[in-house]
């Protein structure tokens, strides 16, 4: 009797439904990104938040969502303990925020230097 419970518990179940679900969600997000990239709505391009167009922020957020969802589904984070999930996710979020901050700060500096002319460091 105990042997039957072990055998039924260890059966392999198909994950094809889950794979198609993940494929669908990632496809929809990618299609939205492509459509926004082609259409480029004027109100998203003309609106700026923290020195960057709203459309760029939408692209960053959708990309972070896709990265999180890929980790959630394919790294099987949904089945892990809450502490491990938080350690992986929060590390990625803080690293992403740091990289975005560096890119915006340095990109803005390069833009200002290029716009105003190059700095002559010879005194």
C-alpha positions in Angstrom: 0.0 0.0 0.0 2.8 2.4 0.9 4.5 1.5 -2.4 1.4 2.5 -4.4 1.3 5.9 -2.7 5.0 6.5 -3.6 4.4 5.4 -7.2 1.4 7.6 -7.7 3.1 10.5 -6.0 6.2 10.3 -8.3 4.3 10.2 -11.6 5.4 12.8 -14.1 2.7 15.2 -15.1 2.8 17.1 -18.4 3.6 20.8 -18.1 2.6 21.6 -21.7 -0.4 23.7 -20.5 2.0 25.8 -18.3 4.5 26.2 -21.1 1.8 27.5 -23.5 0.6 29.8 -20.8 4.1 31.3 -20.3 4.5 31.5 -24.1 1.2 33.4 -24.4 2.0 35.9 -21.7 5.5 36.6 -22.9 4.2 36.8 -26.5 1.5 39.4 -25.6 4.0 41.5 -23.7 6.5 41.4 -26.6 3.7 42.2 -29.1 2.7 45.2 -27.0 6.4 46.4 -27.0 6.7 46.0 -30.8 3.4 47.8 -31.4 4.5 50.7 -29.1 7.9 50.8 -30.8 6.3 51.0 -34.3 3.4 53.4 -33.5 5.2 55.6 -31.0 2.2 57.4 -29.6 2.9 61.2 -29.4 1.6 61.6 -25.8 4.1 58.9 -24.7 7.0 60.4 -26.6 6.3 64.0 -25.6 5.7 63.3 -21.9 8.9 63.2 -19.8 9.4 61.7 -16.4 12.9 62.0 -14.7 14.5 63.3 -17.9 13.3 60.4 -20.0 10.2 59.9 -22.2 7.3 57.9 -20.8 7.6 55.5 -23.7 11.1 54.6 -22.6 9.9 54.0 -19.0 7.2 51.7 -20.4 9.8 49.7 -22.3 12.0 49.4 -19.2 9.1 48.2 -17.1 7.8 45.7 -19.6 11.4 44.3 -20.0 11.8 44.0 -16.3 8.4 42.3 -16.1 9.5 39.8 -18.8 12.8 39.1 -17.0 11.0 38.5 -13.7 8.4 36.3 -15.3 11.0 34.2 -17.1 12.8 33.7 -13.8 9.5 32.9 -12.1 8.5 30.3 -14.6 11.7 28.8 -16.0 13.9 29.0 -12.8 10.9 27.6 -10.9 10.9 30.4 -8.4 7.2 30.0 -7.9 7.9 26.7 -6.0 10.7 28.0 -3.8 10.6 29.5 -0.3 9.6 33.1 0.0 13.0 34.1 1.4 14.8 32.7 -1.7 12.4 34.3 -4.0 12.8 37.7 -2.3 16.6 37.3 -2.4 16.7 36.7 -6.1 14.0 39.2 -7.1 15.1 42.1 -4.9 18.7 41.7 -5.9 17.6 41.9 -9.6 15.4 44.9 -8.9 18.0 46.9 -7.0 20.6 46.0 -9.7 18.2 47.1 -12.4 17.4 50.4 -10.6 21.2 51.0 -10.1 21.9 50.4 -13.8 19.1 52.7 -14.9 20.3 55.4 -12.5 23.9 55.1 -13.9 22.7 55.1 -17.5 20.4 58.2 -17.0 23.1 60.1 -15.0 26.0 59.4 -17.4 23.8 59.7 -20.5 22.5 63.1 -19.4 26.0 64.3 -18.8 27.2 63.1 -22.2 24.2 64.8 -23.8 24.8 68.1 -22.0 28.5 68.0 -22.9 27.7 67.3 -26.6 25.0 69.9 -26.7 27.1 72.7 -25.1 30.3 71.8 -26.8 33.3 69.9 -25.6 35.1 70.9 -22.5 38.6 72.2 -22.9 40.7 70.8 -20.1 43.8 72.8 -21.0 44.0 75.7 -18.5 
